[in-house]
Amino acid sequence: MKLILMTHNVTLTNAIEQHILSKIDKLEHLDRWAINARVCIENDQTKAVEKQFKCSMRLAVPGPDLFAEDSETNLYAAIDLVTKKIEQQIRKRHSKAKALKHTDAAAGKRRRQSAEIAD
């Protein structure tokens, strides 16, 4: 997966980059069809202390892209929460696809049973 990392008013340290890479690896494990991840981290000192660090993430996957953002006092906490939101979106998409497959299979089974009864 390709990673695009952007920063605004934040010095990108090796620790921050490694933290983001570890989170992206986890997302890649959940959805192997992910094409790229675009992560933007910002520090806005004009905002309240509780919302000083902002992290947004866009995960390009087949179909609609997944997007999440969060603001926190700590940059690492913002990254963790955004990753958690994207994880939930991946799981929801996966569950919907699984449910659709099961309803299609059940409908086919009902059709076969009704055809056997009619014979």
WOKAUR-V321185 format. One record per residue. PHI is phi in whole degrees, -180 to 180 (* if undefined). BURIAL is b if it has 9 or more other C-alpha atoms within 8 Angstrom, else e. Layout:
<<PHI,BURIAL> <PHI,BURIAL>>
//
This chain:
<<*,e> <-89,e> <-115,e> <-115,e> <-117,e> <-121,e> <-130,b> <-133,e> <59,e> <-131,e> <-83,e> <-80,e> <-95,e> <-64,e> <-65,e> <-64,b> <-63,b> <-66,e> <-63,b> <-65,b> <-61,e> <-66,e> <-69,b> <-66,b> <-60,e> <-65,e> <-67,b> <-65,b> <-67,e> <-74,e> <-134,e> <-75,e> <-90,e> <-64,b> <-90,b> <-153,b> <-127,b> <-115,b> <-116,b> <-125,b> <-117,b> <-133,b> <-125,b> <-115,b> <-78,e> <-82,e> <-85,e> <-62,e> <-60,e> <-68,e> <-125,b> <-75,b> <-103,b> <-124,b> <-129,b> <-127,b> <-138,b> <-123,b> <-108,b> <-85,b> <-132,b> <-58,e> <96,e> <-65,e> <-68,b> <-99,b> <-137,b> <-152,b> <-148,b> <-156,b> <-122,b> <-145,b> <-78,b> <-115,e> <-64,b> <-64,e> <-66,b> <-64,b> <-63,b> <-62,b> <-68,b> <-65,b> <-62,b> <-63,e> <-65,b> <-66,b> <-56,b> <-62,e> <-66,b> <-63,b> <-62,e> <-63,e> <-63,e> <-66,e> <-64,e> <-63,e> <-65,e> <-64,e> <-63,e> <-64,e> <-63,e> <-68,e> <-69,e> <-65,e> <-65,e> <-66,e> <-66,e> <-64,e> <-65,e> <-63,e> <-64,e> <-64,e> <-65,e> <-69,e> <-70,e> <-67,e> <-68,e> <-69,e> <-74,e>>
//
